Amino acid sequence: MKTNKIIFFIFLLVINLSFVRFFELGLSYTQVLTTHAFLFSVFFFTNALQASFVQKKPQQPIISLSINFFRIILCIIFLFLSFLQSKHAEKTYIYNFFFIYFSILFHDIFLRFKNKNK
């Protein structure tokens, strides 16, 4: 994983922790850190998986779609397991999770588009 992606993950974590503290969203730091650690590992491993597929075969859209589908399934499982552990489902936790997920996804797509144009 390139350093600009790692810097983006750290930046996003700092921003998220700041928002949780400043706006008193009712989320614990543990929840935020767990979400970020999970999403970091999902994107790290799926990017590595995609890179290994690209080295073996030319880039095909089905590979990218399959990996994104795999990410979605992993995120659904993560949210489901986190709701089984807690007594009540918080809307704030869901909104926070998807805000982080889509921010990372947007950054990933933007970097791919930027690198493709070089």
Secondary structure, 3 states (H helix, E strand, C coil): CCHHHHHHHHHHHHHHHHHHHHHCCCCCHHHHHHHHHHHHHHHHHHHHHHHHHHHHCCCCHHHHHHHHHHHHHHHHHHHHHHHHHCCCCCHHHHHHHHHHHHHHHHHHHHHHHHHHCC
